[in-house]
Amino acid sequence: MDNCGGPSRRPFMRPLRSALQLAAACLLLLPGLARGHIMSMSSGQLDVEGSQVRYELRMPLYEIVHLEQPERSLLENFRLYDDGREVVARDGACKANADEGVYRCEATFDFPGPVERLEVECTFPAVTVPNHVHVLKAVRGDVVEQAVFDFSFSRAEIRFTPPTTSEQFFSQAAAGFVRVIVGPFQLLFLLALVLAGRSRKELCLLAAAFLLAESIAAIILVYEPWQPPPRFIEAAAALTVAYLAIEILILPEAGYRWLVAAGMGVFHGFYFGSFLRQSEMDSLSVLSGVVVAEAIVLVIFSYLATRLIEAVPKLQPIKTGAALLFLVGIFWFVSRVRG
């Protein structure tokens, strides 16, 4: 009896667990959406002259409103090392610029000798929001190096040796690739596309519209001096996600979903446009990494959704996922309008 019961139960329980895990993951996104921002990003520059390093930080004011002592919190979460030994800043000061909406910090580090390489630790996501990204540029003479920090990558070694063309392309493409893989908002958009695709052909159309609109918006923002308000972008992006979920639930035969996908791509592209502007990286290199990462994620999500539909059709995984997506989108929109 046990032998008969065990195998028959197992094929059903595994997909059921997967569905429950998907629901839990979507609900766990809610606190992160309340605190995080699509465009949670800051920039910094290290100027190296001999044994002295000057650091300048530009942090959006809306990222630090919850900090009681922002100057101390930020400067304590940016450290420089020389052969594993921390170099303490000689001085440090911060000042808010309400006109620019920026909190600017400056600090000076004195190294024991001429700086040939820098070991940097940046843990800003610990004091701002979990998905915060810090883009750092290091300059020594004619050599410019870059590093990108987030919750998954908090340490980097900067060597002042000019990279080859191929090294520069792959390092910048990798930066774009990682921004997709570690971004909860990026993954949310891609999950919405998979749920909206009623066939493999339509999913390809949605993906193409999304990626094209995303790339165009990112490139335009790099060369356009206008910077859209992050709060508006996030509220509008949340509405596109919620609307797409509504279409899946009550308008299953609705056409022109690719227009909604393109709309999501525009808001997503603003994030990468801001990243490109602050990092001053090559648009083609970064967006190549972004497109490759998003294509891989779409294939993985599509495969998992197909397996789940085949295994437990009675659970209606697409409608269940769309309902959760609607909940997340509305919660995200309300939190941005009220925040």
C-alpha positions, 0 to 999 in steps of 0.5 A: 500500500505504501509503495502504491501511495508514495509514487502517486503522491509525489508527482503532484506534491512537487509542482504544488510545492513549486506553486506555493513557493512562487506565491510566497516569493511574490508576497515576499517582494512586497516589503522590498517594493515598499522600500526599494526603487527601480532607479536606486543608484548613486555615483562616486569618483576617486581621484588619485594623485600620488599617495592621496585619494580624494572621494566624492559621493553623489547620493539622491536625497530620497535614498537617505530620508530614513537615516538619522545620521546620513553623513556617518552612515554613508562614510562608514560604509565606504572603505579603502584598503592598502594590502588588506589594511584599512586606510582611514579617511583624514576628513569627511564632510557631507552636504545636502543640495536640495536644488539638485536633489543630491546629498554630496559627500567628500573625503580624503585618504592618505596612503603610505605610498604612491597608489598603484591599486585600490581595494574598495569596499562599498556596502551602501545597500545595507543603509539605503535599500537592498537593491541600491547600486553604486557606480564608482569611477577611479581616475589616476592621470589618463587612466580611468577604471570603473567598478559597480557595487550592490548587495551581491558585490561589495568589494573590488580591486581597482588596478590602474592598467588600461584595459584592452578593447575586448576586456572593456567590452566583456567587463561592461557587458557583465555589468549589464548582465548582473544588473538584470540577474540581481534586480527584483524589479527586472525579474518582476517585469520578465515574469509578467511577460512570461505570464502574458504570453499565450503562446511561444510565438506571442511570448517572442513578440512580447519579448521583442517589444520589451527589449526594443523599447527598453534599449531605445529608452535607455539610449535616449536617456543617455543623450537627453538632459531631461531626467524623469522623476523616479517616483513617477517612473515607478508608479507608472511601471507598477500600473503597467504590471497591474494592467497586464495582470488584469488583461490576463485575468479578465481579458484573456483574448485581448490583443495588442499586449505587445504595446503594454510590454513596450510600455514596461520596456520604456520604464525599465529602459529608464533604469538602464539609461540612468545607469549608463549616464552615471557609469559613463559605460558604452551603451552597446556593451552594457545593453548587450549584457542586458539583452543576453541576461533577459533572454536567459531569464525569459527562457528559464521562466517560460520553461518553469511555467510550462512544467507547472501548467502541465503538472497541475492544470487544476491550480491554473498557474497562469491565473494564480500568478497573474492575481499575485502579480496584480497584488504586487503591482497595486501594492507597489503603485500605492506605496510609491504614490503615498511615499 
